Amino acid sequence: MTAPGGMLEMAMEGMPMPWTIRDAVLMFAMWSIMMVGMMLPSATPMFLLYQQTIRKRLPTDQRNLALLLFCSAYLLVWSGFSLLATLLQWLLDQQALLSMDMRSQSQWLGTAFLLCAGLYQFVPAKRACLRHCQSPLQFLLGYWRPGPSGAWHMGLAHGLYCLGCCWALMGVLFVVGLMNLLWVALIGAYVLLEKYLPVGAWLSRISGLFLVLWGLLVLHSS
């Protein structure tokens, strides 16, 4: 670490540090844990509703497996996003665009993340995903498939809608710092409020405007 050419010296000089397999695994684990922490509170009502529904619609011997597959599908979706986020982090790190606390060192890059997150709040895809997440019962009525295989497909579908609501917000962590636990908690709380408050659609627009203005402020300060 402290030897000439070591990782500490390279970091202090702003040079990219090569990742080992262990580094990549740890970063993937970090993203996976953050994703579960931010998304699980807002997904829990769907899990509970599905559990209540299968008590009436599935035989006893299929219920536990169906619930396990339904929840596992969400984890697969979140893990897939975590893998992509880890790859993006590695690419940015190799270009020396991230600081030691994993925060963007480029105002242009920070602006891009903020504008992307803000503008996404206004696109039709965001609204469609939010509608499915705000109405778990309507989703189950419209997408119901019987048996464990149906549970897996429904979990994947709603997990993708869940991710579709919030994926762009994760880019804000590259601006404030990936290890900033306060912002991780704030994003998790926002996701929960956006999905389950009656004014969630308006909250989405307000937050989008805030993120766009923040991005323009970062750009203006460059």
N, C-alpha and C positions, 0 to 999 in steps of 0.2 A: 504493500500500500504506500509506504513512504519512500521506497527506493526510487532512484531516477527512472522516470518513465512509468512509475506506478500509477494506480488508479486515482489516488488522492491528488498527486501532482497533475495528472491529466484533467481531473475535475476542476482544480483551481485555475488551470489555464484555459478552461472552457473547451477542452478537447473532448470528442466523443469517446465514451468508454465502451469497449466491446462487451456484449452480454454473454454470460455463460448459460448453459442449460438451466442451472440452478436459478440464475437471475430471472430467466423467462418464466420458469415455473412459479417463482415467488410473485412476480408481477401478475401472472394470470390468476393466481390464488387471491391476490389483493383485489383485482377487479371483480372476481366472482363473489367475494365476500361483500364488497361494496354494493354490487348489483342486488344481491339478496337482501341486504340491509335497507336499500332504498325502495325496492319493489315489493317486498313481502307484505308490508302493512296494507298496501292498496290492493293486493291480490287475495288477502285472507278472506274478505267477504265472499268472493267467488268460490274459494275452497269450501267454506262452510255451507254455502247454498248448494253446491254440487253434492256435498256429503248428505245433506238433508234430502235431496232429490233422489239419490240412488237408493236410499232406504225404502222408497216406495216403488221404484222401477226395476231394481235388479235383485236377483236371488242373493241370499245371505252369503253364499260361498264366493260370489264375484265382487262383493262390495269393497273389501279391503284392497284387492288387486286393482280394481278400477280407480279408486281414490289415489293409490300409489302411482299409477300410470298417468293420471290426470295432473298430479303435482309434479311428477318427474318431467313431463313435457315442458312445463314452465322452466324448470331448471335447465333443460337442454337449450331452450331459447336464450335464457340469460347467459348461459355458459358460452354459447356461440357468439353473442355480442361481446362478452368479456375477452374472447380470443381475438376478435377483430380490434378491440380497443387496445389490447396488449401489443398487437402488431403495429398499430398506429403509433403507440408510445415508443416502440423500438425504432421506427422509422424517424420520428422526430428527434429522438435522443441521438441517433447516429448522425443527424445533421446539426447537432449541437444547438438545437432550438429549445431544449428544456433545461431549466436550472436544477440545482441539487435537490430542491424540494418539489421537483417535477411540475414546475410552472412554466408557461410559455415565456421565452425571453424575447420574442419578436412581437412588436405591437401589431404588425400586419397579421400575424397568425392569430393573436388574441382577438383582434377585430373580426377575423373570419369566423372563428368559433362562436362569438357572441351574435354576429349577424345571422349565421346559420340557425342557431338555436332560436333567435327571435323571430325570424321570418317563417320558420317552420310552423310556428304557432298559428299562422294564418292560412295555411294551405289546406285544401280539401281532404287530403289524406289524414292530416292531424284530426280534423273534425270527425271523420268517419271512425277512426280508431277510438276517439274519446267517447263517441256515442255507444259503441259496443262495451267499453269499460264502465260507463256510467249505468248501464242497464244489464247486470248479470242475468236476471231472470229472462229478459227478452233474448239474450244470447242463447241461453239453454233451450228456450222454446223454439228458436229458429234453427239451431245447429245440432239439436239432439241426435246422438247416435247411440244405439244400445251396445251393451257389453264392454269388456275391457278395451277392445280395439277402438271402439267408439270414444271411450274416455281419453285414450291417447291422442286421437285426432282432434277432439274438442280442446284438449289441453294445449296442443300445438297451435291451433287456430286462435284461441283467446290469448295465449302467451305472446303470439306475434302482434295481436292488437294492443296488448299491454305494452310491449316494447315500442310499437309504433307511436304510442302517445308520448313517450319520454326519451327516446334515444338521443335526440339532438341536445337535450338538456345536459346530458353527460359531458358534452364538450365544454361546458362551463368549468368543469373541474380542471381542464388544461389551462384555464386562465387564472383560477384562484389557488391552484395547487392540488394535485391528486391526493395528497395526504391530509388535506384540510378537512378534518372530521366535522367541523361546524357546518361547512357547506354541504357535506354529504348528508348530514341530518336535515338541513334546510331543504335540500332537493327532495329527500324522501318525504318530508312533511308536505311540501308543495304538491307532489304527485298525488298524495292521499287526498288533499283538499280539492284538487282539480277534478278528481274522478267522482267524488261523492258529495260535494256541495252543490246545491241547486244552481248556483251561479258559476259552475265550473267553466262553462263556455266563455263567459265574460272574464273570468280569472285568467283563462288561457290568453285572451287577447291583451289584457293588461300586462301580463308578464312578458308577452311577445314585444309589446311596445317598449317596456322597460329594458329588455335585452338589446333591442335595436339601438335605443338611445345610449346605452352603456357602450355598445360597440363603436358608435360614432364618436363618443367622447374619447375612447381609447385611441381611435384613429386621429382625432384632432390633436391629441397630446403628443403625437409622434413628431 
